[in-house]
Amino acid sequence: MKKTVSKLLALALTAVLVLTGCGGTNSGSGNEGGDASGEASANEITDPVLGIISSRELETFNWLYSQRAEDFENLTNLVDGLLEADHEGKLVPAIAEKWGTEDGGLTWTFNIREGVKWVNMNGEEMADCNAQDFATGLEWVLNFHKNDSNNTSMPLEMIKGAKEYYEYTKSLTKEEAYALNAAEGSKFREMVGLETPDDYTVVYHCITQKPYFDSLGAYVCLYPAPQTLIDELGVDGFKAMNNENMWYNGCYTMTSYLQGNEKIFTKNPLYWDTECKLFNTVTFKMIESTDVGYQLFESGEIDAIAPSEANLTTIAKDPNHKFYDYLVPATPSKFSYQFHFNYNKMNDDGTADENWNKAIANEAFRKAWYYGLDLTNYWKRTNAIDPMACENNFYTMKGLCYTSDGTDYVELVRQELGLPAENGETPIRLDAEKFEQYKQQAMEELSAQGVTFPVEADHWIMGGSQTGLDSATVLAQCFSDSLGDDFVTLSINTYIKSSRQEVFAPHLHSFALNGWGADYGDPQNYLGQEVYGNDNAYYSANYSYINDLTEETEWNKDLLATYKEYSEMVAAADAITDDLDARYAAYAKAEAYMLEHVLVMPMNYSVGWSLTKIDNDSKIMAMFGSVNDKMKNWATNADGYTSEEKGVTEKITAYTESFQ
């Protein structure tokens, strides 16, 4: 799956409550939006209303098809899979009550709990959810004509026979492929390494040992689908199902859907997890802007908002502001953002932009950016109070996976890079002496190749977006102040509707500011997106275009040699399956190599602030999968949460005092 979030979208995410996960605790029980007796305590909210930016409208109710975070924040509340995660990001049972492997990850067995029901929109029982539904779901995903290749990359890479079945369905006519199913004796059962020895056991056979395969159980590519519903609606009808004719097995049903306006989630009366804490209803109110959301929060019409930079600054400057004591950290996203360089840039007329291509192929040029570009003021666009919380020095996201002694994988990368253990008041990768050294080296080497300075870097934003323009203007000033106008200048360009069609496909960008959120808990899901020579490596094929380059062009030789070395290191790490500590150590060396040579450049994390009556620390915080937005076991306080409760008063006070 190619699941990315652009930097502009990330800024939008911090401008409104985004239903992603966060670590914390919650002790609620009972399925009644209150205490165990079913009665809500005085300060709890039983029917919250959440503001969602209208651009985040969901596009499909087919959970097997979707690859968009905007869809997942809805669908994860409607349909459950094998596993989910808790508020600490740990895998916990969902429809599978037990799971494990007895051969180091070659074979995985999931024991399905009895009593899970499919229900209709009104919460009326339609069928049992059992092992066969997981076979049906995987057949749908792997069937080229049914699912249009969506969500196939992980099962193709991991499950025995999955690739062969996918290619088989691709060779069929649409009518032939539509007629296939996952019944016993089917072509799917013959070819794919999935067994259902009984109604409550699912066994997956992996291509090689995949000790992290269970983390894929929290992602939609392994979700169930009821064959009875598919037969009832037809294949095309199941593709296009809506809230009124779909079936649910999750914690809510969607009892009202007004596109672009409002959605109402209603507690599923037959939900399998009778011990969890749910709301009676949750209303998603679609809003046109963060400023409108702030007004609605102020009037009490919605229960959470992440204020815009302007609103945040206004509140935090004034200790007498009514919301001053209620600023708390927003739910951080699971995405790690980078500068993804375009190594095969084109001009508007389709000719190669040789000035940029020669420059970015030069390692000294990239290292000058790495050691010189100070993004602190840009981070303030996301987090004016504590911009250094947004500092990112890695490619892989923190918290993705851990060694046997509990060490975060990213800590291994930090050690390989030799970076300080703690971030400070300035970005830790900055080094003025090295910046000047590499800047001069780059200018000398590139001038000899005919490159003219300053090198122009084309940065693209959506036309008419004031937020995008403001952010781009700040970024341009960062370039000017840090790198010097004699070296690089940032040119701000606009597209009309689609960045993919108008900018990235025609290769017009100098770099893309993109983030990756993992689908499963292993570094391969990150590092594999940047390898050379693989058409399925997302960034290599769609943003850097490194696969387009050849050694016949003199200035590309060193760059390609570096990419090939990195790719070999990733392949070697991926081959280690019997020792996770050794696997992670090998990946850490590969990631450090990529960053030392600045094949990509780390940019930021999305860590903002919010005003909320929902405890962000009670939400799911997984670094992989599609379950973070599940509105389950959330703690609430009708009076709102305070800075003192969340231990951030000191940061806000220091920010306030900086203006006095």
C-alpha positions as CSV (number, residue, x, y, z in Angstrom):
1,M,0.0,0.0,0.0
2,K,1.2,3.5,-0.8
3,K,0.0,5.4,2.1
4,T,1.4,8.9,2.3
5,V,0.4,12.3,3.6
6,S,1.7,15.5,2.0
7,K,3.1,18.3,4.2
8,L,0.3,20.6,3.2
9,L,-2.3,18.0,4.3
10,A,-0.3,17.5,7.5
11,L,-0.7,21.2,8.3
12,A,-4.4,20.8,7.7
13,L,-4.4,17.8,10.1
14,T,-3.0,19.9,12.9
15,A,-5.6,22.6,12.2
16,V,-8.5,20.4,13.3
17,L,-9.0,17.5,15.6
18,V,-7.7,14.5,13.7
19,L,-8.8,11.2,15.0
20,T,-5.4,9.6,15.2
21,G,-4.0,7.8,18.3
22,C,-2.0,8.8,21.3
23,G,-0.5,7.1,24.3
24,G,-2.2,7.3,27.7
25,T,-4.5,5.5,30.1
26,N,-8.2,4.9,30.5
27,S,-10.0,2.8,33.1
28,G,-13.6,3.0,31.8
29,S,-15.6,-0.2,31.4
30,G,-19.1,-1.0,30.2
31,N,-20.5,-0.6,26.7
32,E,-22.6,2.4,27.7
33,G,-20.5,5.6,27.3
34,G,-20.3,5.8,31.1
35,D,-19.4,3.7,34.1
36,A,-19.9,-0.1,34.5
37,S,-23.5,0.5,35.6
38,G,-24.3,2.2,32.3
39,E,-24.7,5.6,33.9
40,A,-22.4,8.4,32.6
41,S,-20.6,10.3,35.3
42,A,-21.4,14.0,35.6
43,N,-18.4,15.2,33.6
44,E,-18.4,12.5,30.9
45,I,-19.6,13.2,27.4
46,T,-21.9,10.5,26.0
47,D,-22.6,12.0,22.6
48,P,-19.6,14.0,21.4
49,V,-19.5,16.2,18.3
50,L,-16.2,16.5,16.4
51,G,-15.3,19.0,13.7
52,I,-13.7,17.5,10.6
53,I,-12.3,19.7,7.8
54,S,-14.6,19.1,4.7
55,S,-11.7,18.2,2.5
56,R,-11.4,15.0,4.6
57,E,-14.6,13.5,3.3
58,L,-14.5,9.8,2.9
59,E,-14.5,8.4,-0.6
60,T,-15.6,4.8,-0.1
61,F,-17.3,2.5,2.4
62,N,-15.4,-0.5,1.1
63,W,-12.8,-1.0,3.8
64,L,-10.8,-3.5,1.6
65,Y,-10.4,-1.0,-1.1
66,S,-9.4,2.1,0.8
67,Q,-5.9,3.3,1.2
68,R,-6.7,6.8,2.6
69,A,-6.4,8.0,6.2
70,E,-9.5,10.1,5.5
71,D,-11.5,6.9,5.0
72,F,-9.9,5.0,7.9
73,E,-10.9,7.6,10.5
74,N,-14.5,6.6,9.6
75,L,-14.2,2.9,8.6
76,T,-12.1,1.7,11.5
77,N,-15.2,2.5,13.7
78,L,-17.5,0.4,11.5
79,V,-15.5,-2.7,10.8
80,D,-13.0,-4.7,12.9
81,G,-10.2,-7.0,11.8
82,L,-8.0,-9.6,13.4
83,L,-6.2,-7.3,15.8
84,E,-6.2,-3.8,17.1
85,A,-3.9,-1.8,19.4
86,D,-4.2,-0.2,22.8
87,H,-3.4,3.3,24.0
88,E,0.3,2.4,24.2
89,G,0.4,1.1,20.6
90,K,0.7,-2.6,21.5
91,L,-1.2,-5.2,19.5
92,V,-4.2,-6.6,21.4
93,P,-6.9,-9.0,20.4
94,A,-9.9,-7.9,18.3
95,I,-11.8,-10.6,16.3
96,A,-8.9,-12.9,16.8
97,E,-8.8,-13.6,20.6
98,K,-5.4,-15.5,20.3
99,W,-2.7,-15.7,17.7
100,G,0.9,-16.9,17.3
101,T,3.5,-18.7,15.3
102,E,5.4,-21.9,16.2
103,D,8.0,-21.8,13.4
104,G,9.6,-18.4,13.7
105,G,7.0,-16.6,11.5
106,L,6.6,-19.0,8.6
107,T,3.1,-20.0,9.7
108,W,0.7,-17.8,11.7
109,T,-2.5,-19.1,13.4
110,F,-5.3,-16.7,14.5
111,N,-8.1,-18.1,16.7
112,I,-11.3,-16.2,15.9
113,R,-13.6,-15.5,18.9
114,E,-17.1,-16.9,18.8
115,G,-20.2,-14.7,18.9
116,V,-19.0,-11.8,16.6
117,K,-21.9,-10.6,14.6
118,W,-22.4,-8.8,11.3
119,V,-25.2,-6.3,11.8
120,N,-27.0,-3.8,9.5
121,M,-27.2,-0.1,9.9
122,N,-29.9,-0.4,12.6
123,G,-27.8,-2.9,14.7
124,E,-29.9,-5.9,13.7
125,E,-28.1,-9.2,13.4
126,M,-27.4,-10.4,9.8
127,A,-24.8,-13.2,10.2
128,D,-21.9,-14.6,12.2
129,C,-18.4,-13.3,11.5
130,N,-16.1,-16.3,11.2
131,A,-12.9,-17.6,9.6
132,Q,-14.5,-17.9,6.2
133,D,-15.0,-14.2,6.1
134,F,-11.3,-13.6,6.4
135,A,-10.7,-15.9,3.4
136,T,-13.3,-14.0,1.5
137,G,-11.7,-10.7,2.4
138,L,-8.2,-11.8,1.2
139,E,-9.6,-13.2,-2.0
140,W,-11.3,-9.9,-2.7
141,V,-8.0,-7.9,-2.1
142,L,-6.0,-10.2,-4.3
143,N,-8.5,-10.3,-7.1
144,F,-7.3,-7.8,-9.6
145,H,-10.7,-7.1,-11.1
146,K,-12.4,-6.8,-7.8
147,N,-10.1,-4.5,-5.9
148,D,-8.1,-2.7,-8.6
149,S,-4.7,-3.7,-7.1
150,N,-5.4,-1.7,-3.9
151,N,-3.8,-3.0,-0.7
152,T,-2.1,-5.8,-2.5
153,S,1.6,-5.0,-1.8
154,M,1.8,-6.5,1.7
155,P,0.1,-9.8,1.1
156,L,1.9,-10.2,-2.2
157,E,5.2,-9.7,-0.3
158,M,4.3,-12.0,2.6
159,I,1.7,-14.7,1.9
160,K,2.5,-17.8,-0.1
161,G,0.8,-17.9,-3.5
162,A,-0.7,-14.4,-3.1
163,K,1.3,-13.0,-6.0
164,E,0.5,-16.0,-8.2
165,Y,-3.2,-15.7,-7.5
166,Y,-3.1,-11.9,-8.2
167,E,-1.4,-12.5,-11.6
168,Y,-3.9,-15.3,-12.3
169,T,-6.9,-13.1,-11.8
170,K,-5.2,-10.3,-13.8
171,S,-5.1,-12.7,-16.8
172,L,-8.9,-13.4,-16.6
173,T,-11.7,-11.4,-18.0
174,K,-13.7,-9.2,-15.6
175,E,-16.6,-11.6,-15.7
176,E,-14.4,-14.6,-15.0
177,A,-12.6,-12.9,-12.1
178,Y,-15.9,-11.7,-10.6
179,A,-17.1,-15.3,-10.5
180,L,-14.3,-16.4,-8.2
181,N,-14.6,-16.8,-4.4
182,A,-12.8,-18.2,-1.5
183,A,-14.9,-21.3,-0.9
184,E,-13.3,-24.7,-0.1
185,G,-12.0,-26.2,-3.4
186,S,-11.8,-22.9,-5.1
187,K,-8.8,-21.7,-7.2
188,F,-8.0,-19.3,-4.4
189,R,-7.7,-22.1,-1.8
190,E,-5.7,-24.1,-4.3
191,M,-3.2,-21.3,-4.9
192,V,-3.0,-19.1,-1.8
193,G,-1.4,-20.0,1.6
194,L,-4.5,-19.6,3.7
195,E,-6.4,-22.3,5.6
196,T,-9.5,-22.4,7.7
197,P,-9.5,-25.8,9.4
198,D,-12.7,-24.8,11.2
199,D,-15.0,-21.8,11.5
200,Y,-12.9,-20.2,14.1
201,T,-9.3,-20.7,12.9
202,V,-7.4,-18.9,10.2
203,V,-3.9,-20.0,9.2
204,Y,-1.6,-18.0,7.0
205,H,1.5,-19.5,5.3
206,C,4.2,-16.9,4.6
207,I,6.7,-17.0,1.7
208,T,9.6,-16.9,4.2
209,Q,9.7,-16.3,7.9
210,K,7.9,-13.1,8.7
211,P,8.2,-12.6,12.5
212,Y,6.3,-9.3,12.2
213,F,3.4,-10.7,10.1
214,D,1.0,-10.4,13.1
215,S,1.2,-6.5,12.9
216,L,-0.5,-6.7,9.5
217,G,-3.5,-8.1,11.4
218,A,-4.3,-4.5,12.3
219,Y,-4.5,-3.4,8.7
220,V,-7.4,-3.6,6.3
221,C,-5.7,-5.9,3.7
222,L,-6.4,-8.8,6.1
223,Y,-9.9,-7.7,7.1
224,P,-13.0,-9.9,6.8
225,A,-15.8,-9.6,4.2
226,P,-19.1,-11.5,4.3
227,Q,-19.7,-13.5,1.1
228,T,-23.5,-13.4,1.7
229,L,-23.4,-9.6,1.4
230,I,-21.3,-9.7,-1.7
231,D,-23.8,-12.2,-3.3
232,E,-26.6,-9.9,-2.2
233,L,-25.2,-6.7,-3.6
234,G,-23.1,-8.1,-6.5
235,V,-19.4,-7.4,-6.9
236,D,-20.0,-3.9,-8.3
237,G,-22.6,-3.2,-5.6
238,F,-20.2,-4.3,-2.8
239,K,-17.5,-2.0,-4.3
240,A,-20.0,0.9,-4.2
241,M,-21.8,0.0,-1.0
242,N,-22.9,2.8,1.4
243,N,-23.8,3.2,5.0
244,E,-27.3,2.0,4.5
245,N,-26.7,-1.3,2.7
246,M,-23.3,-2.4,4.2
247,W,-22.8,-4.7,7.1
248,Y,-20.9,-3.8,10.3
249,N,-19.0,-5.8,12.9
250,G,-17.3,-2.8,14.5
251,C,-18.1,-0.6,17.5
252,Y,-20.5,1.7,15.7
253,T,-22.9,1.8,12.7
254,M,-23.3,4.9,10.7
255,T,-26.9,5.7,11.0
256,S,-26.8,9.0,9.1
257,Y,-24.6,10.2,6.3
258,L,-25.0,13.6,4.6
259,Q,-22.0,13.9,2.2
260,G,-19.9,17.0,3.0
261,N,-22.2,17.9,5.9
262,E,-22.6,15.4,8.8
263,K,-22.2,11.8,9.8
264,I,-23.7,10.1,12.9
265,F,-22.1,7.0,14.4
266,T,-24.3,5.0,16.7
267,K,-23.2,2.4,19.2
268,N,-23.4,-1.1,17.9
269,P,-25.7,-3.0,20.3
270,L,-24.2,-6.3,19.4
271,Y,-20.6,-5.3,19.5
272,W,-18.4,-8.3,20.5
273,D,-16.3,-6.3,23.1
274,T,-18.9,-5.9,25.9
275,E,-16.3,-4.6,28.3
276,C,-15.2,-1.6,26.3
277,K,-16.4,2.0,26.7
278,L,-18.3,3.5,23.8
279,F,-20.3,6.6,23.2
280,N,-24.0,6.5,22.5
281,T,-23.5,8.5,19.3
282,V,-20.6,10.4,17.8
283,T,-21.4,13.2,15.3
284,F,-18.8,14.3,12.7
285,K,-19.6,17.8,11.6
286,M,-17.9,18.8,8.4
287,I,-16.4,22.3,8.6
288,E,-14.9,24.5,5.9
289,S,-12.0,25.8,7.9
290,T,-10.2,25.8,11.2
291,D,-11.4,29.3,12.0
292,V,-15.0,28.0,11.7
293,G,-14.1,25.1,13.9
294,Y,-12.7,27.4,16.6
295,Q,-15.9,29.4,16.6
296,L,-17.9,26.2,17.0
297,F,-15.7,25.1,19.9
298,E,-16.1,28.5,21.5
299,S,-19.9,28.3,21.2
300,G,-19.9,24.7,22.6
301,E,-21.1,23.1,19.4
302,I,-18.1,20.8,18.9
303,D,-15.9,19.2,21.6
304,A,-12.4,19.5,20.3
305,I,-10.3,21.6,17.9
306,A,-6.6,22.1,17.1
307,P,-6.4,25.9,16.8
308,S,-4.7,27.5,13.9
309,E,-1.3,29.2,14.3
310,A,-3.0,32.6,14.7
311,N,-5.5,31.4,17.3
312,L,-2.9,29.4,19.2
313,T,-0.6,32.4,19.4
314,T,-3.4,34.7,20.5
315,I,-4.4,32.3,23.3
316,A,-0.9,31.5,24.4
317,K,0.2,35.2,24.6
318,D,-2.6,36.1,27.0
319,P,-2.7,34.5,30.4
320,N,-6.2,36.0,30.9
321,H,-7.6,34.4,27.8
322,K,-10.5,32.0,28.7
323,F,-8.8,29.1,26.9
324,Y,-5.2,29.8,28.2
325,D,-5.3,27.1,30.8
326,Y,-6.9,24.6,28.4
327,L,-4.1,24.3,25.7
328,V,-2.9,20.6,25.6
329,P,-0.8,18.6,23.2
330,A,-2.8,17.4,20.2
331,T,-2.7,13.8,19.2
332,P,0.6,13.4,17.3
333,S,0.4,11.7,13.9
334,K,2.2,8.5,13.1
335,F,3.9,10.0,10.0
336,S,7.5,10.8,9.6
337,Y,8.1,13.6,7.0
338,Q,11.1,14.2,4.7
339,F,12.3,16.2,1.8
340,H,12.1,13.7,-1.1
341,F,14.4,14.9,-3.8
342,N,13.5,14.6,-7.5
343,Y,16.6,13.3,-9.4
344,N,15.0,13.5,-12.8
345,K,13.3,16.9,-12.9
346,M,11.7,18.3,-16.0
347,N,10.9,21.8,-17.2
348,D,7.4,22.9,-18.2
349,D,8.2,22.0,-21.8
350,G,9.2,18.4,-21.0
351,T,12.9,19.0,-21.3
352,A,15.3,18.0,-18.6
353,D,16.1,20.6,-15.9
354,E,19.8,19.9,-16.1
355,N,20.8,22.7,-13.7
356,W,18.7,21.1,-10.9
357,N,19.5,17.5,-11.9
358,K,23.2,18.0,-11.8
359,A,23.0,19.9,-8.6
360,I,20.9,17.4,-6.7
361,A,23.0,14.5,-7.9
362,N,26.0,16.1,-6.2
363,E,26.4,14.8,-2.6
364,A,28.1,17.9,-1.3
365,F,25.1,20.0,-2.5
366,R,22.8,17.7,-0.6
367,K,25.0,17.7,2.5
368,A,25.1,21.5,2.5
369,W,21.3,21.3,2.9
370,Y,21.5,18.7,5.6
371,Y,24.0,20.6,7.8
372,G,22.7,24.1,7.0
373,L,19.0,24.3,6.6
374,D,17.3,25.5,9.8
375,L,13.6,24.7,9.7
376,T,12.7,26.0,13.2
377,N,10.6,28.9,12.0
378,Y,8.8,26.5,9.6
379,W,8.0,24.1,12.5
380,K,6.4,27.0,14.3
381,R,3.7,26.9,11.7
382,T,2.7,23.6,13.3
383,N,3.8,24.2,16.9
384,A,4.4,27.8,17.8
385,I,4.8,27.0,21.5
386,D,7.3,24.1,21.2
387,P,8.6,24.0,17.7
388,M,11.5,21.6,18.6
389,A,8.9,18.9,19.4
390,C,8.6,18.7,15.6
391,E,12.3,18.1,15.0
392,N,12.9,14.9,13.1
393,N,16.3,13.4,12.4
394,F,15.3,10.0,11.0
395,Y,13.5,8.4,8.2
396,T,11.6,5.7,10.1
397,M,9.0,6.8,12.7
398,K,9.7,6.5,16.4
399,G,7.9,3.7,18.1
400,L,7.6,1.4,15.0
401,C,9.4,-1.5,16.6
402,Y,11.7,-2.4,19.4
403,T,14.7,-4.7,20.1
404,S,14.4,-7.6,22.6
405,D,15.7,-5.3,25.4
406,G,13.0,-2.7,24.6
407,T,15.3,-0.3,22.6
408,D,13.4,1.8,20.0
409,Y,14.7,0.9,16.5
410,V,15.2,4.6,15.8
411,E,17.6,4.7,18.8
412,L,19.8,2.3,16.8
413,V,19.8,4.7,13.9
414,R,20.7,7.6,16.2
415,Q,23.7,5.7,17.5
416,E,24.8,4.8,13.9
417,L,24.6,8.5,13.0
418,G,26.4,9.6,16.1
419,L,23.7,12.1,17.0
420,P,23.2,13.5,20.5
421,A,20.8,11.6,22.7
422,E,18.6,14.6,23.4
423,N,17.3,17.3,21.2
424,G,18.2,20.8,22.2
425,E,17.1,24.4,21.6
426,T,18.4,24.2,18.0
427,P,18.2,21.4,15.4
428,I,20.9,18.9,16.3
429,R,21.9,18.1,12.7
430,L,23.0,21.7,12.1
431,D,26.8,22.3,11.8
432,A,27.9,25.7,10.5
433,E,31.5,24.6,9.8
434,K,30.4,21.5,7.8
435,F,27.7,23.6,6.0
436,E,30.3,26.1,4.7
437,Q,32.7,23.3,3.8
438,Y,30.1,21.4,1.7
439,K,28.6,24.6,0.2
440,Q,32.0,25.7,-1.1
441,Q,32.8,22.2,-2.4
442,A,29.4,21.9,-4.1
443,M,29.7,25.3,-5.8
444,E,33.2,24.5,-7.1
445,E,32.4,21.0,-8.3
446,L,29.1,22.0,-9.9
447,S,30.4,25.2,-11.5
448,A,32.9,23.0,-13.3
449,Q,29.9,21.0,-14.7
450,G,28.2,24.2,-16.0
451,V,25.7,24.6,-13.1
452,T,24.7,28.2,-12.5
453,F,24.0,29.7,-9.1
454,P,21.8,30.2,-7.3
455,V,20.2,26.9,-8.0
456,E,16.4,27.3,-8.2
457,A,14.3,24.8,-6.3
458,D,10.7,24.5,-7.4
459,H,8.2,24.1,-4.6
460,W,4.5,23.6,-5.3
461,I,1.4,24.4,-3.4
462,M,-2.3,24.4,-4.2
463,G,-3.5,27.6,-5.8
464,G,-5.8,29.6,-3.6
465,S,-4.6,28.1,-0.4
466,Q,-3.6,30.8,2.0
467,T,-2.3,28.3,4.5
468,G,-0.1,26.8,1.8
469,L,1.2,30.1,0.7
470,D,2.0,31.3,4.2
471,S,3.8,28.1,4.9
472,A,5.7,28.2,1.6
473,T,6.7,31.8,2.3
474,V,8.2,30.9,5.6
475,L,10.0,27.9,4.1
476,A,11.5,30.2,1.4
477,Q,12.8,32.5,4.1
478,C,14.3,29.5,5.9
479,F,16.2,28.7,2.7
480,S,17.3,32.3,2.3
481,D,18.5,32.8,5.9
482,S,20.1,29.3,6.2
483,L,21.7,28.5,2.8
484,G,22.1,32.0,1.3
485,D,20.6,33.5,-1.8
486,D,23.9,32.9,-3.6
487,F,23.4,29.1,-3.2
488,V,19.7,28.1,-3.5
489,T,16.5,30.0,-3.9
490,L,13.0,28.6,-3.4
491,S,10.5,29.3,-6.2
492,I,6.9,29.0,-5.1
493,N,4.6,27.5,-7.8
494,T,0.9,26.6,-7.8
495,Y,-1.2,23.8,-9.1
496,I,-4.9,23.9,-9.6
497,K,-6.4,20.6,-8.3
498,S,-4.1,17.5,-8.4
499,S,-0.5,17.6,-7.3
500,R,-0.1,14.1,-8.6
501,Q,-1.3,14.8,-12.1
502,E,-0.1,18.4,-12.4
503,V,3.2,18.3,-10.6
504,F,4.7,14.9,-9.6
505,A,3.7,12.8,-12.7
506,P,5.3,15.4,-15.1
507,H,8.4,15.6,-12.8
508,L,8.1,19.4,-12.2
509,H,9.0,19.3,-8.5
510,S,12.5,19.8,-7.1
511,F,11.4,18.0,-3.9
512,A,8.2,16.7,-2.3
513,L,7.5,17.2,1.4
514,N,5.8,13.9,2.2
515,G,5.3,11.6,5.2
516,W,5.0,7.9,5.5
517,G,2.9,6.0,8.0
518,A,3.6,2.3,8.3
519,D,1.2,-0.5,7.3
520,Y,2.9,-3.1,9.5
521,G,5.6,-3.1,12.2
522,D,8.9,-3.5,10.5
523,P,11.5,-1.1,9.0
524,Q,11.1,-2.7,5.6
525,N,7.8,-0.9,5.1
526,Y,9.7,2.4,5.3
527,L,13.1,1.7,3.8
528,G,11.8,-0.4,1.0
529,Q,10.1,2.6,-0.5
530,E,13.4,4.2,-1.4
531,V,15.4,1.3,-3.0
532,Y,16.7,1.4,-6.5
533,G,15.4,-0.7,-9.4
534,N,12.1,-1.7,-7.8
535,D,9.0,-0.5,-9.6
536,N,7.0,-1.1,-6.4
537,A,9.3,1.2,-4.3
538,Y,6.8,4.0,-3.8
539,Y,9.1,7.0,-3.5
540,S,11.7,5.7,-6.0
541,A,9.0,5.2,-8.6
542,N,6.8,8.2,-7.9
543,Y,8.8,11.1,-6.4
544,S,12.6,10.7,-6.7
545,Y,12.5,9.0,-10.1
546,I,15.8,7.5,-9.3
547,N,14.8,4.4,-11.4
548,D,14.9,6.6,-14.5
549,L,18.6,7.4,-14.2
550,T,21.4,5.5,-15.9
551,E,25.1,5.5,-15.5
552,E,25.5,6.7,-19.1
553,T,25.1,10.2,-17.7
554,E,28.4,11.1,-16.1
555,W,27.0,13.2,-13.2
556,N,24.7,10.3,-12.1
557,K,27.4,7.7,-11.6
558,D,28.2,8.4,-7.9
559,L,24.5,8.9,-7.0
560,L,23.5,5.6,-8.6
561,A,26.4,3.8,-6.9
562,T,25.2,5.1,-3.5
563,Y,21.6,4.1,-4.2
564,K,22.6,0.6,-5.2
565,E,24.8,0.2,-2.1
566,Y,21.8,1.3,0.0
567,S,19.5,-1.0,-1.8
568,E,21.8,-4.0,-1.2
569,M,22.0,-3.1,2.5
570,V,18.2,-3.1,2.7
571,A,17.9,-6.4,0.9
572,A,20.5,-7.9,3.2
573,A,18.6,-6.7,6.3
574,D,15.3,-8.1,4.9
575,A,16.9,-11.5,4.5
576,I,17.5,-11.7,8.3
577,T,14.3,-13.3,9.6
578,D,15.5,-15.6,12.5
579,D,17.0,-12.8,14.8
580,L,15.0,-9.6,15.1
581,D,17.8,-7.8,16.9
582,A,20.2,-8.6,14.1
583,R,17.5,-7.6,11.5
584,Y,16.9,-4.2,13.2
585,A,20.7,-3.6,13.5
586,A,21.2,-4.2,9.8
587,Y,18.3,-1.9,8.9
588,A,19.7,0.8,11.2
589,K,23.0,0.7,9.3
590,A,21.1,1.0,6.0
591,E,19.0,3.9,7.2
592,A,22.0,5.7,8.6
593,Y,23.8,5.2,5.3
594,M,20.9,6.7,3.4
595,L,20.8,9.7,5.7
596,E,24.6,10.2,5.8
597,H,24.5,10.4,2.0
598,V,21.3,12.5,2.2
599,L,19.4,10.5,-0.4
600,V,16.4,12.0,1.5
601,M,16.5,14.6,4.2
602,P,14.5,14.3,7.4
603,M,12.1,17.2,8.0
604,N,9.6,17.0,10.8
605,Y,7.0,15.3,12.9
606,S,3.4,16.7,13.2
607,V,3.0,17.5,16.9
608,G,0.6,20.4,17.6
609,W,-1.8,21.6,20.2
610,S,-5.5,21.3,20.9
611,L,-8.5,22.5,22.9
612,T,-10.4,19.3,23.8
613,K,-12.9,17.7,26.0
614,I,-11.6,14.3,24.9
615,D,-8.5,12.9,26.5
616,N,-5.9,12.6,23.7
617,D,-3.9,10.2,26.0
618,S,-6.7,7.7,26.0
619,K,-6.7,7.2,22.2
620,I,-5.0,4.3,20.3
621,M,-1.5,5.1,19.4
622,A,-0.1,2.5,17.0
623,M,2.7,3.3,14.6
624,F,1.2,0.9,12.0
625,G,-2.1,-0.3,10.8
626,S,-5.5,1.4,10.3
627,V,-7.0,1.4,13.8
628,N,-5.7,4.6,15.4
629,D,-9.0,6.5,14.8
630,K,-11.2,4.0,16.6
631,M,-13.4,5.8,19.1
632,K,-13.1,3.1,21.8
633,N,-12.2,3.5,25.5
634,W,-11.9,7.3,25.1
635,A,-12.0,9.3,28.3
636,T,-13.9,12.6,28.3
637,N,-14.4,15.6,30.5
638,A,-17.2,18.1,29.7
639,D,-15.2,20.8,31.3
640,G,-12.2,20.2,29.1
641,Y,-8.6,19.1,29.9
642,T,-6.1,21.6,31.3
643,S,-2.5,22.3,30.7
644,E,-1.8,21.5,34.3
645,E,-3.4,18.1,34.0
646,K,-1.2,17.3,31.0
647,G,2.0,18.7,32.5
648,V,2.6,21.3,29.9
649,T,2.0,24.5,31.9
650,E,5.7,25.3,32.1
651,K,6.1,25.2,28.3
652,I,3.1,27.5,27.8
653,T,4.3,29.9,30.5
654,A,7.8,30.1,29.0
655,Y,6.2,30.9,25.6
656,T,4.0,33.6,27.1
657,E,6.9,35.2,28.9
658,S,8.9,35.4,25.7
659,F,6.5,38.2,24.6
660,Q,6.7,40.2,27.8
